Amino acid sequence: MIKNLIRTCDMCHRQIPAGQYMQRYSDRNGPDVLMILAENQGRDLQLIELPDGSISMDTCVTCYTRMPFTSSTGLN
């Protein structure tokens, strides 16, 4: 998520340092999206659903490694 021009992790909400940004795309009902929703109950979380039905997530490297691995694209 980008808020006030600062990229933060959708899971831990910490600022993502340069070079540690991972973009992930997941099925809207995928386990990684469900994990993010469960860990962020009661927070103002806004996930972006793309036209193909997948969800775009910004994660730091630490949280990215905690997520289940399915077909996804990681960018740095």
TATA-V280306 format. One record per helix or strand of 3 or more residues. SS is the DSSP state (alpha for helix, beta for strand). FROM is the first residue (numbers start at 1). LEN is the number of residues. If there is no record, write none. Layout:
ss = <SS & SS>
from = <FROM & FROM>
len = <LEN & LEN>
This chain:
ss = <beta & beta & alpha & beta & alpha>
from = <6 & 21 & 31 & 54 & 61>
len = <3 & 7 & 9 & 7 & 6>
